Amino acid sequence: NNIDNDVQISDSFFQKSVIKNTNNSFILNNSVLYKLNNYIYNDSVKNSIINNCLLIDSKKGFYYNKSFNNNIINSIFINNKNAFYINKNNTGYIKFYNNLFIKNNIAINNLDSCQLYIINNTFYNNNTALKGLLNKKISNKIISKNNIYDNNTLNFDLNKLNISNSYCISNTDTLMGYYNIYSSPLYINIKKHNYNLKLNSPGIRSGINNTNLGVNINDINIIKYLKY
């Protein structure tokens, strides 16, 4: 239970644990979170970073409330009920960059109007990739760029919340926005969790500045803990 102090955790393993952060900064690096029954609560947290982490087989994942400028990068979220729950009154932004979401019931559940950036992520075989419910419509949109939405039951379940997709690929939806592709992404080897793209994939060099679409797993060291 961390209150009013800055917290940095690295190279750790958590099983059925509870972490509560209040009014602090929080950095979690190169760690595994397994079978969590309760959220990792971030309340009034600022400039938090989740980097190179693995959340797996958990009922609940990360919870944000009244927080400022949060970053989730180079991480994997697999077989969770709710990987992310974004509550209300967050400010600044929440940025998801270069993450892999696999077989989650809900990958990102957003109830807030704060700015979401979703860039270079791969959402594969989730029940719902992104869910959003607001009481009233807002002007700002979720920014989605260079993402792969592949084989999800629902890519988006949004109410009074809009998303702007650009340079994305999906094999289930014709995405609204600019320079999106309707096709299968063609991974190198799903069985070995190699979600990088084959050379003949339509996502190769189809992103902004000729970058590849989706996650680059070469930047995710924690992937070595996934069994084949």
Secondary structure by P-SEA (a helix, b strand, c coil): ccccbbbbbcccccccbbbbbccbbbbbcbbbbccccccccccccccccccbbbbccccccbbbccccbbbbcbbbbccccccbbbbcccccbbbbcbbbbccccccbbbccccbbbbcccccccccccbbbbbccccccccccccccccccccccccccbbbbbccbbbcccccccccccccccccccccccccccccccccccccccccccccccccccccccccc
